[in-house]
Amino acid sequence: MLIETDLAGGPVRVDDLDRDSVLWFAEQAKAREAAAALAVLHATIRWCETNTVDDPKWAAGFGEVGGDLDCPEKIGGDGRPMVAAFSAEPLAAAMEISTTAALTLMADALELAHRLPRVMARVEALEVPVWRARSIAQATSSLSPDAAAYVDAEIAARAHRVGPVVLARLVETARARYDTDAHQEAEQQARESWDVTLTHGDGRDQRWLGTSWMQITGDTATLADLHDLVGRVAHDLLATHPDLPLARRRVLALQVIVDRARAHGESPAPSRPYKAYVHLTATPEGEITPLGRVEDLGPATSAMIRDWLTGARVTVTPVLDPDRGDPVDAHDPPQWMRELVVQRDQHCVFPDCRRPARRCDLDHIDPYDPHGPPGQTHPGNLAPLCRRHHRAKTTTDPTKRWRYRRMDHGHYTWTGPQDQRLVVVPGIGTYSSSVTPE
C-alpha cells in the first residue's frame, strides 16, 4: 500500500485513487512542490541580502569557479545588490548543489527580487512555478534596467506558460527598443558573418562517399525565398520521382534550379517573391519610428526594413477598425475580415498554442449551417485554430472533444473532454478558470 499526504497533511492511499482522484492528487503534489521551490527561493534571496557588498572588487562572480577573481561577470549590479565573493560556497553546501548552481540560483533570485517585481509577485502567489520564473530571469539578466522592466511588464501576465521562443523574441524586442543603435550595429555585424561554404567528406572518418555539406548564412529574405523555391520544386518532382522521400527530392531540386539558371544565362531563374508581414508605426508628423516588427521573426530596425523593401513590391494595409463586425452570408470570410481576426488574436486560440494566426484555419465558433440564417460569418464568430486543434474541436469522438466560446472582452473559455476549464487571453497566455486574467 502506497501512502502519501495531501496539502493539509492528511493521508492519501495512492493505490485506491480512481481516475478523477489521481488528477486531484497530482494537483496537490504539484502545489506542495511549488511551495517548496518558493521556500528555497526565499532562503536564497535572504542569503544574498545578508551577504551584500558595495565594492565590485569584493563581489561574487562566476569567475570564482574558474579561479579568475577579476571576472567582469559579477552577481548583481544594474539595479541588483552585489553579494560577497565566495558567499556561494556555504549556500551550495547547505543545499547539496555545486558552486556554479548556487551562483546561478543567487543571480536568478536577485533578478526576480529586484528587477522583475511583477513576475515575482505571481511567483509569490504560486501562479508561476519557480523554475519558469528563473528561466525568465536568466533571459533578462543582461538587459539594462529599463529593458528588464519592459519585459517584466509585458510578460508577467503570461509568465506561467511562456515558452522559450516567445521569451527570446520579447527579450530581443526589449534590447532593440531601449538601445536601437546597438541593435542596428548588431544587424550590421551579423551581415559580416554571411557566407556560403561547401565541405566534402564526413567529419567522423573523412570518407567522402559522394556526400557533401553546404552551409549558407545570409539575408533572411533571400534564404527564405530560396527555401520556398526548393520546397516548391521538390513538390513538383513528386510526379516524376514518387519513390523518393521529400528530403531526397529537396536535394534533387537544387540541381533543377541550377539547370534552370544556366538555361537563362547568367540570370537566376525567377521565383515567387518572399512574403513578409512588416509592422511599422508612423508618428503624427508622418515619420517612421526607428524600430519595427516582422511577424514570426522579431524586431528589426527601420533601416533594415527599408533595405528589404527597396525595389520590392509592397502592399500597404491601412489600420483596421477592430470594432468592425458586419457579417457576410458566405462560409468563407472576405480578406478584410480574415486580416482583422488574424491581427486581433495573433495566434491559435487553443490553450497554450502559439502557432501564428496567419497559418491557422479560421473556425466558426458556432458551426456554420449552410441551411441556416444569413450572417453566420462575422468576426465575433471566427477564431484562428491550427489544423490539429481545429480537429480537436470538431472530432466526432466525444471523449476527446474540446468546446469553446469567445467572450465579449475577447477572452476564450475552453472546456476539455475531462471537463478541464481554461481561459485563453490572445497575445497574453492561458489561465485556469479559477484565475482572473489581468
C-alpha positions in Angstrom: 0.0 0.0 0.0 1.5 3.4 -1.1 0.5 6.2 1.3 1.2 9.9 0.6 -0.1 13.1 2.2 -2.2 15.9 0.8 -1.7 19.6 1.3 -3.4 19.5 4.7 -1.1 16.7 5.8 -3.8 14.0 5.7 -3.0 10.5 4.4 -3.8 9.6 0.8 -3.9 5.9 -0.3 -2.5 6.3 -3.8 -3.3 2.7 -4.8 -7.0 3.3 -4.1 -7.4 6.5 -6.1 -9.8 6.4 -9.1 -9.2 8.2 -12.4 -10.6 11.6 -11.3 -8.9 11.4 -7.8 -5.5 10.8 -9.4 -5.7 14.2 -11.1 -6.8 15.8 -7.8 -3.8 14.2 -6.1 -1.4 15.3 -8.9 -2.6 18.9 -8.4 -2.0 18.5 -4.6 1.5 17.2 -5.2 2.3 19.9 -7.7 1.2 22.6 -5.2 3.5 21.2 -2.5 6.4 21.1 -4.9 5.7 24.7 -5.9 5.6 25.8 -2.2 8.9 24.0 -1.5 10.6 25.7 -4.5 9.3 29.1 -3.4 10.8 28.5 0.1 14.2 27.7 -1.4 13.9 31.0 -3.4 13.0 32.9 -0.3 16.0 31.4 1.5 18.3 32.3 -1.4 17.1 35.9 -1.5 17.6 36.3 2.2 21.1 34.8 1.9 22.0 37.3 -0.7 20.6 40.2 1.5 22.9 39.1 4.4 26.0 39.0 2.2 25.9 42.3 0.2 29.0 44.3 -0.6 29.3 47.8 -2.2 32.7 47.4 -3.9 32.7 45.4 -7.1 36.2 44.3 -6.3 34.8 42.1 -3.5 31.7 41.0 -5.3 30.9 37.4 -6.2 31.2 36.4 -9.9 31.1 33.3 -12.0 34.9 33.7 -12.5 35.4 32.3 -9.0 34.7 28.8 -10.2 37.5 29.0 -12.8 39.9 30.8 -10.5 39.6 34.2 -12.2 38.5 36.5 -9.4 38.7 39.5 -11.7 36.0 38.1 -14.0 33.8 41.0 -15.1 30.6 39.0 -14.9 29.6 39.8 -11.4 26.5 38.7 -9.5 24.3 41.8 -9.2 24.7 45.3 -10.4 22.4 47.3 -12.7 19.7 47.6 -10.1 20.6 44.5 -8.2 22.7 44.4 -5.0 26.1 42.8 -5.3 26.9 39.8 -3.0 30.2 39.0 -1.4 32.8 36.8 -3.1 32.7 33.2 -2.0 29.3 33.6 -0.5 28.0 30.9 -2.9 30.0 28.1 -1.3 28.1 27.9 2.1 24.8 28.0 0.2 25.9 25.3 -2.1 27.0 23.1 0.8 23.7 23.6 2.6 21.7 22.7 -0.5 24.0 19.9 -1.7 24.5 21.5 -5.1 27.5 22.7 -7.0 29.0 26.2 -6.5 28.1 27.1 -10.1 24.5 26.0 -9.4 24.4 28.1 -6.3 25.8 31.2 -8.1 23.2 30.8 -10.8 20.4 30.4 -8.2 21.6 33.6 -6.4 21.8 35.5 -9.7 18.3 34.4 -10.6 16.9 35.3 -7.2 18.4 38.8 -7.3 17.0 39.4 -10.8 13.5 38.3 -9.7 13.5 40.2 -6.4 14.9 43.5 -7.7 14.2 43.8 -11.4 11.2 41.6 -12.2 8.7 42.6 -9.4 5.6 41.7 -11.4 6.8 38.2 -12.3 8.0 37.8 -8.7 4.5 38.7 -7.4 3.0 35.9 -9.4 5.7 33.5 -8.1 4.7 34.6 -4.5 1.1 33.8 -5.3 2.1 30.4 -6.6 0.7 31.2 -10.0 4.1 30.9 -11.7 6.5 28.0 -11.0 9.9 29.0 -9.7 11.7 27.1 -12.5 9.9 29.1 -15.2 10.5 32.4 -13.4 14.2 31.6 -13.2 14.3 31.0 -17.0 12.8 34.5 -17.4 15.4 35.9 -15.0 18.3 34.3 -16.9 16.9 35.7 -20.2 16.7 39.3 -18.8 19.9 39.3 -16.7 22.0 41.0 -19.4 19.4 43.7 -20.2 19.5 47.3 -18.9 17.2 48.1 -16.0 14.7 49.8 -18.3 14.7 46.9 -20.8 14.2 44.4 -17.9 11.3 46.5 -16.6 9.7 46.4 -20.1 10.0 42.6 -20.2 8.6 42.3 -16.7 5.6 44.4 -17.6 4.9 42.6 -20.9 5.4 39.1 -19.7 4.1 39.0 -16.2 0.5 38.1 -17.1 1.6 35.1 -19.3 4.7 34.2 -17.3 3.1 30.9 -16.1 3.2 29.4 -19.6 5.6 31.5 -21.7 7.8 29.3 -23.9 11.4 29.9 -24.9 10.7 31.2 -28.4 8.2 33.8 -27.2 10.5 34.8 -24.3 13.6 35.2 -26.6 11.7 37.4 -29.0 10.4 39.6 -26.2 13.8 40.0 -24.7 15.3 40.9 -28.1 12.5 43.4 -28.7 13.3 45.0 -25.3 17.0 45.1 -26.2 16.3 46.7 -29.5 13.7 49.1 -28.1 16.0 50.6 -25.4 19.2 50.5 -27.5 18.2 50.8 -31.1 21.6 52.0 -32.2 23.2 48.9 -30.7 20.6 46.7 -32.4 21.3 48.3 -35.8 25.1 47.8 -35.2 24.4 44.1 -34.3 22.4 43.7 -37.6 25.5 45.1 -39.4 27.8 42.8 -37.6 25.6 39.8 -38.4 26.0 40.6 -42.1 29.7 40.2 -41.8 29.1 36.5 -41.0 27.3 35.9 -44.3 29.0 33.2 -46.3 28.4 30.0 -48.3 30.7 27.1 -47.5 31.0 23.7 -49.1 32.6 20.8 -47.2 33.5 17.4 -48.7 33.9 14.3 -46.6 32.4 13.1 -43.3 33.9 14.7 -40.3 33.9 11.4 -38.4 36.3 9.4 -40.7 36.9 11.8 -43.6 35.2 9.5 -46.1 33.5 11.3 -48.9 31.0 8.7 -50.2 29.7 11.2 -52.7 28.1 13.3 -50.0 29.0 16.9 -49.2 27.7 19.6 -46.8 26.7 23.2 -47.8 26.1 25.8 -45.2 24.6 29.2 -46.0 24.4 32.1 -43.7 22.8 35.2 -45.1 19.9 37.6 -45.6 16.7 36.2 -44.2 14.6 37.3 -47.1 16.9 35.7 -49.7 17.3 32.4 -47.9 13.5 32.2 -47.2 13.0 32.8 -50.9 15.5 30.0 -51.8 14.0 27.7 -49.2 10.5 28.3 -50.6 11.7 27.7 -54.2 13.4 24.4 -53.2 10.3 23.2 -51.5 8.0 24.0 -54.5 10.4 22.3 -56.9 10.7 19.3 -54.6 6.9 19.1 -54.5 6.7 19.2 -58.4 9.3 16.4 -58.5 6.9 14.0 -56.7 5.2 13.4 -60.1 8.4 12.0 -61.7 10.0 10.6 -58.5 7.2 9.2 -56.4 9.5 6.7 -54.6 11.9 9.4 -53.3 11.3 10.9 -49.8 10.9 14.6 -49.5 14.4 15.1 -48.2 16.0 13.5 -51.3 13.7 15.5 -53.6 14.8 18.7 -51.9 18.4 17.9 -52.9 17.4 17.0 -56.4 15.5 20.3 -56.6 18.8 22.1 -56.2 20.0 20.5 -59.4 16.8 21.6 -61.2 17.3 25.2 -60.0 20.9 25.2 -61.2 19.9 23.8 -64.6 17.2 26.5 -64.9 19.7 29.2 -64.0 22.1 28.0 -66.7 19.3 27.9 -69.2 18.6 31.6 -68.5 22.3 32.6 -69.0 23.8 34.5 -66.0 20.4 35.5 -64.5 18.9 33.2 -61.9 15.6 31.5 -62.6 12.6 33.6 -61.5 10.9 32.6 -58.3 7.9 33.7 -56.2 8.8 36.8 -54.1 9.4 36.3 -50.4 6.4 37.4 -48.4 6.9 39.0 -45.0 4.4 40.9 -42.8 6.1 44.0 -41.5 4.6 46.3 -38.9 5.7 49.9 -38.8 4.4 52.8 -36.8 4.3 56.4 -38.1 4.4 59.5 -35.8 1.7 62.2 -36.1 4.2 64.1 -38.3 4.5 61.2 -40.8 7.9 60.0 -39.7 8.5 56.2 -39.4 9.7 55.1 -35.9 13.2 53.6 -35.8 12.1 50.2 -34.9 9.5 47.9 -36.5 8.5 44.2 -36.2 8.5 41.4 -38.7 5.9 38.7 -38.0 7.4 35.4 -36.8 10.9 36.9 -36.7 11.1 39.8 -34.2 12.2 43.4 -34.0 14.1 45.0 -36.9 15.3 48.5 -37.4 13.6 50.6 -40.0 16.9 50.8 -41.9 17.0 47.1 -42.4 13.3 47.0 -43.4 14.0 49.8 -45.8 16.8 47.8 -47.4 14.4 44.8 -47.7 11.7 46.9 -49.4 14.0 48.7 -51.8 12.9 47.5 -55.3 10.3 45.2 -53.8 6.6 45.1 -54.5 5.0 46.4 -51.3 1.3 46.2 -50.3 0.3 48.6 -47.6 -2.6 47.6 -45.4 -4.2 50.5 -43.5 -5.1 50.2 -39.9 -8.2 48.0 -39.5 -11.1 49.0 -37.4 -11.1 46.4 -34.6 -14.7 47.1 -33.8 -16.0 46.3 -37.3 -18.3 43.4 -37.1 -20.6 43.4 -40.1 -21.5 39.9 -41.2 -21.4 38.1 -44.6 -23.6 35.3 -45.8 -20.9 33.1 -47.3 -18.9 30.5 -45.4 -15.5 31.9 -46.2 -14.8 35.3 -44.8 -13.6 38.2 -47.0 -10.0 39.2 -46.8 -10.6 42.2 -44.6 -12.4 40.0 -42.1 -9.6 37.4 -42.1 -7.0 40.0 -41.6 -9.0 41.6 -38.7 -9.2 38.2 -36.9 -5.5 37.5 -37.5 -4.4 40.8 -36.1 -6.9 40.6 -33.2 -5.9 37.1 -31.9 -2.3 36.8 -33.2 -2.1 33.0 -32.7 -4.2 29.8 -32.4 -6.5 30.4 -29.5 -6.4 26.8 -28.2 -4.8 26.7 -24.7 -1.0 27.1 -24.8 -0.8 27.0 -28.6 1.3 29.8 -30.2 1.0 28.9 -33.8 0.8 32.2 -35.7 -2.8 33.0 -36.7 -1.8 33.7 -40.3 -1.0 29.9 -40.6 -4.3 28.8 -39.0 -7.7 27.9 -40.1 -10.5 30.4 -39.3 -13.0 28.3 -37.4 -16.7 29.1 -37.0 -17.2 29.0 -33.2 -20.9 28.3 -33.7 -20.7 25.8 -36.6 -21.7 27.1 -40.0 -25.0 25.8 -41.2 -25.5 26.1 -45.0 -29.2 25.9 -44.4 -29.2 28.3 -41.5 -29.9 32.0 -41.2 -27.8 34.6 -43.1 -24.9 36.5 -41.5 -23.3 33.5 -39.7 -19.8 34.6 -40.8 -18.6 37.6 -38.8 -15.5 38.5 -36.7 -17.3 37.6 -33.4 -18.0 34.0 -34.6 -14.5 33.4 -36.1 -11.3 32.4 -34.3 -7.9 31.1 -35.6 -7.3 27.4 -34.8 -4.3 25.5 -36.1 -5.2 22.3 -38.0 -4.5 20.0 -35.1 -6.7 21.9 -32.6 -9.3 22.6 -35.2 -9.7 18.8 -35.4 -9.7 18.5 -31.6 -12.7 20.9 -31.6 -14.6 19.2 -34.4 -13.8 15.5 -33.7 -16.8 13.2 -33.6 -15.2 11.3 -30.6 -16.9 12.9 -27.5 -14.1 11.5 -25.2 -11.6 13.8 -27.0 -13.6 16.8 -28.0 -12.9 20.3 -26.8 -15.5 23.1 -26.7 -15.0 26.9 -26.5 -16.7 30.3 -26.5 -15.5 33.8 -27.2 -16.4 36.3 -24.5 -17.4 39.9 -25.1 -14.0 41.1 -23.8 -12.1 38.9 -26.3 -11.1 36.1 -23.9 -11.8 32.5 -24.9 -13.2 29.9 -22.5 -12.4 26.3 -23.2 -13.9 23.1 -21.8 -11.9 19.8 -22.2 -13.1 16.2 -22.5 -12.4 15.7 -18.8 -14.3 18.9 -18.0 -11.0 20.9 -17.8 -11.7 24.6 -17.8 -9.2 27.1 -19.2 -9.2 30.7 -20.3 -7.1 32.0 -23.2 -6.3 35.6 -23.5 -4.9 36.2 -27.0 -1.4 37.6 -27.1 -1.1 37.1 -23.3 -1.4 33.5 -22.2 -3.6 30.6 -20.8 -5.1 30.6 -17.4 -7.1 28.1 -15.3 -10.7 29.2 -15.0 -10.1 30.0 -11.3 -7.6 32.7 -12.1 -8.9 36.0 -13.4 -6.6 37.3 -16.1 -5.5 41.0 -15.9 
